[in-house]
């Protein structure tokens, strides 16, 4: 059963990025689940179909799904395919980090920054 | 079925098909009204569809003319022409779907909406399943009831009055016994396997951006099912016609001259009516299969005015 409408949800990968493509996929699906845009029971596209849409090897998408399964974000079932299992159990500091991230987005949006600029700023902070 | 390709229904279907095709081309959404990627995808799909029909027709004509199944029996190749059409048609579409343009560029996007079987193609899918089941049933029934030799049906032995002995059995053919049924069943299996492969490919091929995606994918699936269902329906109808005509011939009975008397022997009015109805049903099935080829695939409509809201934004990459 699909609990949310995934029609407007889009995954985007940059094949020239130093971040491996499977990692980009894993991060984005994890973010969607954390933001409750994907909820428990939502079906993800078959690895073959998603790989075709993104022009990737099936193994790349399969690896992303495998990593997501290993962290408990999704579950693979023989009959229904890959479905969202639920958000990863939050750590004690999760609330603080989520609030800080929300503040980053709020300040960035107020300054007219794009999502890409915000992510770049976050990446720069991670490198410090 | 030998004269299938010179028969009036086929010529009529070709004529109507050309007219319908010209009408569809004239009323199609113009290329300049479409996103270039969508226009290219539509051209790829319709091109593959047209090529599949031409290749299928060429294969059917070639099988009918060259008689590659001559060693299996007279008329077997002609009986297999609809299946040759369906197999080649489906095979070409499978290749076409496999060769669908792949996404290019450094940044690529994909919807998270899972693929589903298009609702628009469900009716044709039911038709294909029904045709396959009917074909298997007719072939099995013909196989089970045919006379030794596998290409005719035998009537009962009838006792003559006044101790004059017995006559029969009378034999009529062609009849879908094993000589025709086995190749037909094998050909049906090949077509169904190709349909499964082509559908798997069509449902997993790269998406087209925007709302045209659903229409173009439904059109691809529709084309695969339409050609295969048409071939199986024509084959089913052909087997029904020849089988029922043979049965009707048996059911008519015969006149036997004994000394100075002429006796009517055999004859089964109920079977005669049933066989006539079956032959009519078979003829109708052939026409339905030919007409199915004229059923247009789902088509793109002019794009509605652009909504005022922003497009859905991609998900930013956030470390877990």
Interface residues (C-beta under 8 A of the other chain):
Chain A: X2 X6 X7 X8 X9 X10 X11 X12 X13 X14 X15 X16 X19 X24 X26 X27 X28 X30 X31 X32 X34 X37 X38 X43 X44 X45 X46 X48 X49 X50 X52 X53 X54 X55 X56 X71 X81 X88 X101 X115 X116 X118 X119 X122 X126
Chain B: X102 X103 X104 X106 X107 X108 X109 X110 X111 X112 X113 X114 X115 X203 X204 X205 X206 X207 X312 X313 X314 X315 X316 X317 X318 X319 X320
